[in-house]
Amino acid sequence: MSDSTTTNDADPVSARRRETRTRLLDAATGVFAEFGIQGASVERICARADFTRGAFYSNFSSKEELFLALLKREYEDRASQIRLRAAELTARLREVDEPPTHADAAKYVTAFLSPRGTESSWFTLETEFLLLALRDPAGPISHIDFNLQFREELSHVVESIIHAAGRRFTIPVDRAMVILTGVYERAVRVSALNGVEAPEGISELGERFSELLFTITECT
């Protein structure tokens, strides 16, 4: 049997496996959001995805493994979207002759952090991840390490945007990120509980971030 024949035979299997995993992950998103990790069952996830338990266990050893795979997928998707938006914003800032004003910064931040419709789902996953870490601190993925990795990637993105705006942080970037992510996470929590337009929610982040950024940065 030739290599090409082997590859052609394997491709449909790989494609079906990827589709199965994707459908299980998509179904699990809703199940975990509704019932949490403790309340979610393999049977419920399989029913939502319209698969058998055999299909589940051929891809994941447990619902916890599925949850961590889902968390990783959402993280990678969010990181990709952030990088894309950052590249667009950085290019726009470099085309402007004058440094951005408070009002300009608020508009840029509002556009950069515009809701994608998945904030509530992400907040739920993050909360479930925290609860999982509290119940099993020695689990396969450290909650602290996971958040540090995400924050480190964000710090590079945010710093590049600040530089493109002709400014620099007046405090260490890692400390600035603790402040910025804290404000963002609180806004996401408020919006997840009370809606996107709720006071102090995501819709008000433009003004809040603008004030904060002008406080902890200076012109270069």
Order of alpha helices (4+ residues) and beta strands (2+ residues): alpha-alpha-alpha-alpha-alpha-alpha-alpha-beta-alpha-alpha-beta
